[in-house]
Amino acid sequence: MQSLRAYLERYAAGEVTREEMLDRVAAWPLEERDLDPAHGLPDHQDNTGDVLGEAVLLDLISEEDYREILRRRQLG
């Protein structure tokens, strides 16, 4: 499986259009967060919902992008 984190980094670098990113990430098969005590942060997993929140904090995607992804995920 491809890494959501890496895909969002490609988007931030301008390699992917916004509309393509929104469509693809909204359909991305997210994994459950692994609550491993050895990892205080979910930085060992690249395909969780936490990665989306982290992407906003790192300015890889905007808050508007985040809201739109969630909206599209709900529409299914």
Buried (B, 14 or more C-beta within 10 A) or exposed (E): EEEBBEBBBEBBEEEBEEEEBBEBBBEBEBBEEEEEEEEEEBEEBBBBBBBBEBBBEEEBBEEEBBEBBEEBBEEE
